[in-house]
Amino acid sequence: MEVVILMIIAFIFLFLCRYYEKKSSFQSQVKGVEIKEIIIENSILRKVFVIFTGLLILFIILPVITIFILSFVTSGTWLVEIFPKDFSLSNYIKIFTKSNSLKPFINSVNMSIIAGILGVVIGVPSSYIVVKTKSKFKFLIESLVMLPWALPASAIAINLINAFNKTNIFSLNKILVGTYILLPISYFIGILPIVFRSTNISMYNLNDAYEDASKSLGGSWIYTFRRITLPIIMPGIVSGVLIGFIRCIGEYTSSAYLYTVANKPISIAMVNGVFEYEIGLAMTYGVLTILFIFILSLISTWKINRI
């Protein structure tokens, strides 16, 4: 009952936002307009803004700094003290020398990549149909794609268990509960709305004049989409996949329901580390995740700027 109520409320807000979005819809012009800087002339207001911004950045950075510091805590030494006293590189050595310790991180990366690929395969065509076509099924497609946003991750996981704990045509007559693939499917369902909405933004900014020019010069729909449409909307796709990837690699709720020995993710390994008094090891997983996402963000930004 609670899930149904949450779903109804979420869909009401979604439809209201879509109604406002359609009333305020716009399309970019061929020539962009540069966004001008806003200069705060009042010196007192400028100082208050600087202080507020500095405190906000500090509050964001402090947890990250704490994770880095605690990653050097020797496992099993921080039990009753207020602050840890023993620090070493043993956690990093353990992760990079023992394959079982690094495996949860690799599992999370692999499953997030699978979810991202599936998100692009389903999300991009769905976005194109909803934004650029006059299909009668636009409302149905958008509702189905956005449905996971209205459902808690635990409800999605439980429904997957109920759906695939026996053979059916959708699972190719196989039982998927207890297999590797069910958790990446859950990740994919969770990030599909993110990829879809991010691609929508780029689709709305895509001027029809580009596609019309290509078609008038004899370009087929496939050629136009591959050489004109796809490069223009690529920043939106990359942004959506990156946000979804970050969400998947640290996802815990559905992972707790669906993970197996073969695909134990990093979020489960971190929680296990805390309960097993290996806080330093758990925080080391966190450091690896932060560094990996940071490097991935830099590469993605560089790629987007080159498009």
LINGI-V134087 format. One record per helix or strand. SS is the DSSP state (H for helix, E for strand). FROM is the first residue (numbers start at 1). TO is the last residue. Records with the same first field share a line. If there is no record, write none. Layout:
SS = FROM-TO, FROM-TO
This chain:
H = 2-23, 43-70, 90-97, 99-132, 138-150, 153-164, 169-171, 181-204, 208-216, 221-249, 253-258, 266-275, 279-306
E = 73-73, 87-87
